[in-house]
Amino acid sequence: MAVTMKDIAQALGVSVVTVSKVMRDHTDIGPQTRKRVLAKAEELSYRPNLTARSLVTGESRQVGVIVPTLLHPFFAYVLEALSATMKDDGYAVMISSSMEDPGMEDAAIEQLLGHRMDGLIVASCSTSPAKFQQLAQQGIPFVLIDRYFPGFRTNYVGVDDRVVGRVATEHLIAMGCKRIAHIRGLEFTTGVGRFEGYRQALEKHRMRLNPDLVSPYMTADGLDWQQSFVAMHNLLAGKPPDGVFCYNDPTAIAAIDVVLQAGLRIPEDIAFIGCDNLHYDGSLKAPLSSMDHHSSEIGVRAAKMLLRVLKDKAAKTSRRVVLQPSLVIRESSLRNGSKNGRISNK
């Protein structure tokens, strides 16, 4: 049986009200009594009933976070920073994965709210904002991260995906690449935005967008390696590209394996750049150039945004934070003896 405040009160010969006030850090309890109650609570391994407390206070001091996958390091970085920031403000974080399934995402939202979460942070895999419009109408605080719904005004933190695609592609152009392929991501704002940036960069430098050099959308967030293998094999089947911009780093790593198995050199034959700037990118056989999304900052900003909403529930104005990515250059894209490969943004 779980230890209750009544057990502590009986053991010390004090009232349950006294124990309750100590647990709530009430100011009218003397230091000696407070010390005795806390010591007995520790001795008996007392754990407060957070659900019962939330029914009284209206707050659980817990927030729910839903991401498409727990396997992608990008979301791990976001979650680590987010959790640390919430913890510093006294909140616990409950994490769930939708596994890129909108139905599972809806179920996770309902389950977390059933556990009386004070708010939600979601990287949505849905193609419709309907569920979040419903949450907004119900007054439930939430923040979207990484992906958003065009035309739906709400709290959001992410990176400028068009800039991601444009800067990555322009880097390959600066390296002398003439046939630049793009392995696309999911059909969300992330994948669409990065493709649009790729297209804009080619257009800016008067290079034709060749449909044969653009792979179809992925059906998972770059972690279905077989899709990446197939995409790269298809690109090599015709006239090979001399540069490849990949939707994310796992996609790039799988594609690089195909190129190396084909006996081609990186970056001399084909230069590569990915997106994520994962911690192991510099340790790969072909150290991977990548676009840094500042994933930890996304986690911190999202947590602070939700905390602000929780502290001012009457606030009606939504906030949108769009971070600018950074180009991180490594050996996978450095061709022709170049040392930096940067193109002016002018």
N, C-alpha and C positions, 0 to 999 in steps of 0.2 A: 504494500500500500504506500502511496506517495505521502510524504510528510506534509502536514498542513500547518497553517498559522495557529490553529487550535492546539495542535500537538506542542508547538513551541510555547504557547501561553500556559498550558497545563504544566509543562516541565519547569517553568520559571515561576509559576504562581502569579502571573499577571493576566490582564484581560487581553482578549483577541484584538480589541480596538488598539491597545498599546502596541502590539506586534505589528498590526496593519500600518499604524502611523510610522513606525520605524522603517518598514519596508518601502513606504512612500516618501521617506526622508522628511517627514513632517517636523516642523521647528519646535513644537511644544513638548518634545520628549527630551529628558535630561541626558547628558552624555554617558553617565554610568548605566542607566537603563538601556540606552541605545547599544552600548558596548556589550552588555549581557545578552540582549536579544540577538544581535548579529553573531556573537560567538556560538550561541546555542543553535542558531540556524545553520551555521557551518558544520557544527558537530553532528547534526541530524541530517545533513545533506539536503536541506530544504531547497526546493526549486519553485519559484513563483509560478502560478497558473496564469500564463500570459493571455489565454483566451478569456478567462474570467475577468482579468484586469481590463482587457479591451472592452468588455461589455459595460464596465463601469465608467471608464475614462473616455471611450470612443476612439481610442488610439491603441494600436498593437505594437507600435515602434518597430514594425517590420515592413519591408517593401518586397515586391515580387519582380523578378527579372526574367524575361523570356527571350532567348536567342535561337536562331535557326539550327545551330549545331554547337556542341561542346567540344568538337574535335578540331575545329579550325583555331590555330593559335591567336589569330586576330581577336576573336571574341574572348579568348582566355585573358589577353592583355586588358581588354576593355573591362571585363568582369573583376579582375584583380584590383584595378584602380578604383572602380565604382564601389566595390565592397569596402575597401579601406576608407574611402571618403564617407560612406554612410555610417560605418562603424565609429568614426571619429565624432559623429553627431548623435551617437547612441542608438542607431538603427541596425537591425539584423537584416540580412538579405537572403531570400529564398529564390533559388535559381531553377529554371526549367528550360527544356529544349523542345522546340516545335518540330524538329527534324524535317524542316522545309515543307510541313503539311499544315495548310490553313485550318483544317478541322482540329488537328492537335493543338494548334495555337489557341483557337477559341476555347477548347476544353481546358487548357492550362490557365487561361485568363479567369475562367469561371471558378476553377479549383483554387487558385490563389486568392481570389476575392472571397471565396467561401471560408478561407482561413483568416479573413479580416485583415488583409494587407492594407496598409495606409495608402499605398500608391503603387504604380507599375512603371517599369522601364522596358520597352519592347523593341527588338529589331524584327519587324514584322515580315512574314513570308506571304502575307495575303496580297491579292491584287486589288482589293476593294477596301476603302476606309470605313465601311458600314459599321463594323464592330466598335471602332474607336469613336465614331460619331455617337454611337449609343452610350459609350462610357462618358463622353463629354456631356451628354444630355443628363446623365445620372449624377454628374458632379464628381466623378471619380478621377483623382489626379493621375496623370500619366505623362511620360515623355517617350517619344520615338527616337531611336538611334539608328545610324547607318543608312537606313532606307526610309523613304517618306512617300506620301501620296500627293502627286501634283494637284494643286487646287484646294487641298485640305489644310486649313490653317490650324496648327497645333504646336505644342512645344516639341522641338526637334534639335538634335545635335548630330552632326556628321561632317564629312569632308566634301569638298567641291569636286565631284567626280568628273566633270567636264575638264577641269584643270588637270586632274590626274591623267586623263587620256591624252590631252594636248601636250603636256610637258614630256610625258613618256615617249610619245611619237616623235616630237621635235628633237629629243635627245638622240634617237636612232637616226634621224635625218642628219643631225650634226656629225654623226659617226660615219656618214657617207652611204648609208643604206638607201637603196633605190626601190626595192620591192619589199615593202613592210607589211607583214601579215598581222592580223589581230585575232586571238582566240578569245571569243566573247564570254561574258559571264551570264548570270541569270537575268531574266527579263523583268528586273526591277529597276529602280532609279539608279542603282549602282552600275549595273551592266549597261543600261541605256546611256547613262551619262558618260561612261568611259569610252564607249563606242563613238558617241557624238564628239568627244574631244579628239579622238583618233581621226575622225572624218574632217574636223575643222583644221587640224594640223596639216593633213595632206592638202586640203584646199588652199590653205595659206601659202604653202610652198609649191603650189601649182603641180601637184602630183595626183594622178588619177587614182580614184578609189576602185580597186579591182575586186569585184565580188568573189573571185576565186581565192582571194587571200584573206577572206573573212570567214571564220568558222561559225557554225550555228550556235545558238544559245546553249549553255550548259543546263543540265537539269538538276544539278546539285552545286553547292557553293565551292566548286573547284576541288572537291575532295573525292569525286568519282574519277580516279586516275585513269580508268579505262577510256573515259570520254576524252581526256587530254591526249592519251596515246593515239586514239583514232584521229582526233583533230590534227595532230602533228604529222601522222602518217599521210593523211590526205593532202596536207600542204607540201609534203615531199614528193608526192606521186606525180605532180606536174612539174612545172618549172619552179624550183624551190625559192622561197623568199631569202633575202639576205639579212632581214631583221624581223623579230617577232615581239610584239607587245602583248603580254598575257594579262588577262583579267585580274589574276592574283598570283601570289608566289607558289602555292601548291600546283597550280596549273602550269606555271613556268618550269617547275622542277620536273614534272612528268614529261613535258615536251622536250626539255633538254636531254633527258634520258634517251628519247627516241633518236634525237639528232646524233648523240654520241654513239649509239648502237649502229647507226648508219655509216659510221666512219668519218663523219664530218667534224670540223673543228669549230669551237666556240671561243672567241667571237669572230675568228677570221672568215669562216664560211657563213655562219649565221649568228648575229648578235641578238641578245635577249634582254628584255626588261620586264619585271613583274610589278606587282602592287602588294604592299603589306609591310615590307621591310622587317621580316621575321628575324628573331634573334640568331638563327643558325644560317642565314643567307650568306654570311661571309665565310662560312666553313665548308661550303659545298665544293665539289670538284671544280665546278666553274662558278666562283663566287658571284652571286646574283645581284645585278643592279635592280633597284626597286624604288617605287614611290612610297614614301613614308606617310601613312594616314594619321599619325599621332594618336594611335589607338588608346594609349593610357590617358591622354588629355580628353578624348571623347568620353571615357568612363568618368573622369573627375567632373567634367562640365555637365554631363547628364545627371550625376548624383546631386550636384549643387543646384541644378535647375529644379529637380524634383523637390529637394529640401525647401527651396524658396516657395514652391507652390504649396507644400504642406504647411508652411508657416503663414501663408497668406492665401487661404482657400477662397477668399472673396475676389482675388485678382482675376480679371477677365481677359487680360491681354496675353496672348501666346508669344513665346520667344523662339527665335530660330538662330542657332549658332552653326555657322558653316566654316570649318577650318580649312586653311590652305595647306596642301600637301607639300612635301619636300622631296627633291630628287636625291637619291643616294646612289652614287656611281661606284660600281665594282667591275671586276674583270670581264664579266659576261657580255658587256656591251662596248668595251673599249677597243675600237678597231683603228687601224692605220696609225698606231703609235700615239693617238690622242691621249691627253691627260685629264681632260675634264668633260668635253662634249656638251657644253651648255650653249643654248641658243637664247638670244635676247628676247624678252617678252614684249618688246616694243613692236 
